[in-house]
């Protein structure tokens, strides 16, 4: 099982337009997905270990008071820059 390439591409594009990050609820609304889908996607493309598996490192989550923000990493920016294909379709 892996993340939906269309959601990954849309997520990376949204974060590219938000250099200071975007809250997870706002991302859900912008992407039209449920929080559970967003969290699963972040598990695949994030920096954190989930179940002993390290994510791709394209997105970092940070706590900002009561909010959790998703921020595009340099590696995520490079993925957007290097390819026109959805990142996980390769």
C-alpha positions in Angstrom: 0.0 0.0 0.0 1.2 3.5 -0.8 0.0 7.1 -1.1 -2.2 8.2 -4.0 0.1 9.9 -6.4 -2.5 12.5 -7.3 -2.9 13.5 -3.7 0.8 13.6 -3.2 1.3 15.9 -6.2 -1.6 18.2 -5.1 -0.2 18.2 -1.5 3.3 19.1 -2.6 1.9 21.9 -4.9 -0.2 23.4 -2.0 2.8 23.4 0.3 5.0 24.9 -2.4 2.7 27.9 -2.3 2.8 28.1 1.5 6.5 28.7 2.5 5.6 29.0 6.2 3.5 25.9 6.1 -0.2 25.1 6.2 -2.3 23.7 9.0 -3.5 20.1 8.5 -7.2 21.0 8.6 -6.7 23.7 5.9 -4.8 21.2 3.8 -7.7 18.7 4.1 -10.1 21.4 2.9 -7.9 22.5 0.0 -7.3 18.9 -1.1 -10.8 17.7 -0.5 -9.7 14.8 1.6 -10.4 13.5 5.1 -7.8 14.0 7.9 -7.2 10.2 7.9 -6.2 10.3 4.2 -3.9 13.3 4.8 -2.2 11.6 7.8 -1.6 8.4 5.8 -0.2 10.4 3.0 2.1 12.3 5.3 3.2 9.0 6.8 4.5 8.0 3.4 6.1 11.3 2.3 7.0 12.8 5.7 10.2 12.8 7.7 9.0 10.8 10.6 9.3 7.0 11.1 5.9 5.2 11.1 5.8 1.6 12.1 9.6 1.3 11.6 9.4 2.7 8.1 11.0 6.0 7.3 9.0 8.4 5.0 10.4 10.0 1.9 11.3 13.2 3.8 9.4 15.6 1.5 7.3 17.1 4.2 7.9 18.1 7.8 5.2 18.5 10.4 5.7 21.0 13.1 3.7 22.1 16.2 2.8 25.7 16.3 0.9 26.2 19.5 -2.3 24.2 19.2 -1.9 23.8 15.4 0.1 21.2 13.5 1.6 22.6 10.3 2.9 20.8 7.3 6.0 22.4 5.6 7.6 21.4 2.4 11.3 20.3 2.9 14.1 21.0 0.5 13.9 17.4 -0.7 10.2 18.0 -1.4 10.9 21.1 -3.4 13.5 19.2 -5.4 11.0 16.5 -6.2 8.6 19.2 -7.5 11.4 20.8 -9.5 12.8 17.6 -11.0 9.6 16.0 -12.4 6.3 16.7 -14.1 5.1 13.1 -13.2 3.3 12.4 -9.9 6.2 11.6 -7.5 5.0 8.2 -6.4 4.1 6.9 -9.8 7.7 6.0 -10.7 
